[in-house]
Amino acid sequence: MSSPTPHGIFELGSVMLDGGVTLPNARLAYATYGALNAARDNVIVFPTWFTGTHSDLEWLIGEGRPLDTGRYFVIVPSLFGNGLSSSPSNAPAPFDRARFPLVSIQDNVRMQHRLLTEHFNVRRIQLVIGGSMGAFQAYQWGLAYPDLVARIAPCCGAAKVSPHCYVFLAGAKAALTADPAFAGGDYARPPEIGMRSMARVWAGWALSQAFYREGLYKGLGFATVDAFLVDFWEAFWLRLDSNNLLCQLHTWQTADIAKTPGYSGDLKRALGAIRAKAMLSPGATDLYFPPEDMAWEAKQMPNAECRPIPGPWGHLSEAGIDAACNEFLGRSIRDLLSR
């Protein structure tokens, strides 16, 4: 997707991924906001979410905003598979399209760590914040680099994908790949039927029952539910690359910080090892990252608070759409940064 803010590319060279494949000429896209201070310790890291680029996160970044560029140097690294970093859509053969290797949350964070330490020589990270798939990355940063990270703020996400969320993602993937035009990822034209089907699966999960019951889509400019499905959800998905989506979906569907070496799948122990001060911000009505899951995670962590974002906006509570949600989350971020 196009973005109004320029982004840089950090050349990673050949990288060994957790799946055992070496990806040659790997590239990590990133955008920066504000200025790095002389001590190189005023850094905030804000990884992208599923389908997102840095432009989708800019509502939180800027002078006087919660991620205040008058004080902080904000770095937004792009997920592998988002079309800016190495992705199925931009990788040369033999790793193009559906042949792009599987990527883990741990792979993403290791490469981001290289960007910060090798390219920017960062000495301290004041905050790692992330929403949805960015939340997985925030947890992983806190676990993997405890001496570097002071605070984490996972929003509308989790430290490990739940079985229920796994099932939701499996249904979305099945809707997309059932389109004969998908052709195993080697499509001659975009699999439009599959993308439209996937959009309708997503529409029922991303927002709460109350959102639809109260007709809040009308406030977004859509007169009917059907208009919202077609002109918002289908229009959004149709502009994306299907192989890129599936790459990111795999990363999401297999996300688990306890896969980090040394934790042997023990999520409770992994959460307990995160020393950073933490503010966990679930959406009160999020259907695939319910607030009770984040509340449990906070109880396993030594320095964590769970503060749900109220309202009917479900998973989109942290997407920058609703003013009340934005104000609530902004206060939580400022509270955390003041600690």
N, C-alpha and C positions, 0 to 999 in steps of 0.2 A: 504494500500500500504506500502511496505517496505521503510525504510528511513535510510540513512547513519548516521544521527545524533540521538543519543539516546534521548528518551523523558521520562519525569516523569509523574506520575499519582497523582492528588490531589483528595483524597477521600472526596466527598461532603456529604455523608450520604443520607438521604431521603430528596428530594427537591420537593416543591410544584411548579408546572409549571403553566403558565398563563392559560393553557387550563383546569385547575381544577383537574388534575391528579397528584398524588404524585408518583414520580419515586424513588424507593428504591435503595440504594447502587449506587448512581450516581457517575460518575467518569469524571474528566476533565483532558485530556492529555495536556501536555505543553512541550516546549523545551526552553532552555535559552542559551544566547550567551553573552560573556563578563562578567564583574564583577559588582555586586551591591556595590556602594560606602557606606561609613560610614553614610552619611546623608540619605541614602536610597531614593535619589531623582534624580538619573540619569537614569530613566527607560523609555524605549520605549515599547509599547504594539503593537503587529502586529498580529491580529487575522487572521485565515485562510479563504480562499475563498471556493466557491462551488467545491467539489471533492478534495480539496487540503489538504496537511499536511504541517508541518513546512519545510520539505525538498524543497517544491516548492517555498518557499519565500527566500531561503538562498542567492540567487543572489544579494539581496540588503544589506545583513548583513555581516559584517566583518571589519577588520582593514582597514581604508582608504576608505571604501565603504560609501554610503550615510547614512546607519545606522551603524555608526562607533563604533565597539566594543572596540576600544581604549578609548572611552569616555563614551559609553552608555551600560547599561544592557538591552538587548533585550529579551522580553518574548513573545513567540508565543503560544497562547492558541488555541486548536483545537475546531472547531465547534462540537456541538452534531450532531451525524449522519455521521461523516467523517470516522468512523471505528476505530479511536484511542480513542476519548472520547466515552461516552455512546452512543450506536448506535443500530439500529435494528440487526446488524450482531453479536453483542457481548453481548446483554442483555439477561439475563435468562428469562424463562417464569415467569409470564404471559405477559411480555413486549417484547418478542422476535419478530423478523421479522416484519410483517405488523401490529402487535399489539403494537409496540413502540409508546409512546404518542407523540402528536403534540408539537412542540417546537417553541418558538418565538425568535426573535432577542433579546428582553428584557430578556428572560430566559438566553440566552447565556451570555450576558454582566453581569447580576447579578452574575452568577457563576464565571466569570472571575474576577470580583471585589473581590469576596471572596478569590480567589487564591492570588491576589496581596496583599490584606490587612491581611488575616489570616495566609498565609504561608510565604510571603516575607516581611510583615510589611512595605509596600511601603508608603512613605510619599508624593511623588510628581511624576507625570507622565509627562515627557517632551513632549511626542508625542504619540498619537494613530494613527496608519496608517493602512489602509486596502484597498484591491482592490476587486471589485465586491461585493460579500456578505460581505467581510471584510469592505467595505465602509459603509454599513448599521451599522455595529458594531462600526465603528469610530464615526459616527454621534451620535449613542446612548450613547457611552461613554461621549462625550462632553455635551450632554443634561443631563444625569443622575448624573454625578459626576463633576460639574463645579469647585469645590474647589480643586479637585485632578488633573485635566487634564489641561495642559498649552496650548497644540496645538493638532490639528487633521488634518489628511491628507487623506480624502476619495479619492480613485482613481477609475475611470471607474465604478461608482456606483451611488447610490442615497440615499436620506433619506426616501423615500417611493417608493414602486414599482408602476410603472405607469400602467394604463389600457392596453397599448400596450404591455408592457413587460409581464404582467399577461397573455395575450392571447398567446404570444410566449411560455411561460412555460406550459400553458394548452395543447398546441399542442405537446410539447415534452413528457409530461406525458402520453397523449393519445397514442402516438406512442409506448411507452414502454409497457403500460398495456394492449394494444390490443393483444399482443402475448398470445395465449392460454396457453403457457407454464408458463406464469407469475402466473397463478392460484391464484389470489387474494393476492399474496405475499408469498404463501406457496409453492413455486416452488421446485420440486425435482431436477431440473437442471436449470442452469441460462437461462433466457428467451432470447436466443441469437438473435432471429429475432427482438424482441422488442428493444434490445439494439442497434442492427445495424440500425434500423429505427430511433431511437432517435439520434444516431450519425449523421445521414444525415440531420436531422432537424437542429441540432446544427451547422453543418458545414456552412450552409447558413446564419446563424445569427452572428456567432462569428467574422467573418471577412468581410471586406467591399467589395463592388462591384469592386472597384479599385484593391484590392488584387488579385482577380481572373482575372480581365481584363488584368492586367500587368503580370500575370503568376508568381507571387511571390512564389507560392508553389514549383516552380522548385529550388529556392534557398534553400529550406528546404530538397532537395534531392528527390523530387517526379516528375517524368517526365510528368505525366498527371493529370488532375483533378480527374479522377477515381482512380488512384493510391493514390492520397492524401486522398480521401474519405475512401478507404479501409485500407490503411497501416498507416495512421495517425489517422483519426477520429474513425473508427470502432475499430481499435486496442486499442485505449485509453479507450473507453467505455466498451469494453468487459472484461477488467480486474477489473471493479468495481462491487460492490454489488448493485443490483437493489433496494432493500428496503432502503439501505443507501441513494441512490440518491433521492428517493421519500421523505424521511424524510427531507433532506436538501432543496429540491424543495418546500416543504410546507413552510419552514421557509422563504425562499426567496419570495414566491408568496404572503405571508401575511405580509411582512416587512413594517413597518410604525412607525417611531419614535414618531409620534403624538398619538400612542396608550399608551404611557407612562402615568401613572396616573397623573392627573392634567391638561392635555392638550386637552382632549375630542375630539380628532381627528383633531385639528386645527394645520395643518402642518406649516403654516406661523408663528404662535405664538411659536411653538416648535423650529423652526430654529432660531427665534429671541432670544430665551433664551440661545443659545449656545455662551458662552462668550469666549471660547478658540480661539486663533489665528488659522486660518484655511487656508489651501491651497487645493483647489478642482481641481483635475486633471482628467477631462474626456478625453476619446479618441475622437479625432476630427471626426472620422468616425465610432464611436460605434453605432450599430444599435439598441441595446436595452437599453442603457443608453446614449442617445444622449446629446451632449454638451450643447444644449440650456436648457435642464432640470437642469443640474448642475449650469449653469450660473444664472438661476432664483433662485436656492437655495442660491447661494452666496449673491445675493442681499438682501435676507431676514435676513442674518446673520450680526452681528455688526462688525466682525473682519475677514472677509473672502475675499480671492482672488480666481478667477477661471482662471486657466491657462491650456487650452486644450493641449494634447499631439498630435503633428501633425503627419500625415502619414496615410497610407492605412491599418493599422493593426487592425482597429476596436476595438472590446472589448479586444483583446489580446495586446493592446498598453502597458499595464502595467504587462504583463506576463513574462517579462525577455527574450523574444525571439529576438527582433530587437535591434541592438546596438544603433541606433539613438534615438529610443523611450527610451531606458534605460538611455542614457546620458541626455536627456531632463528631464525625471522624476527625475533623481538624482540631477540635478541642482535645481529643484523646492523644493525638500526635504531639501537640504542644505540651501536654502534661508529661508525656514520656520524655520528651527532649529536655524538660526542665529538671529532671531527676538526676 
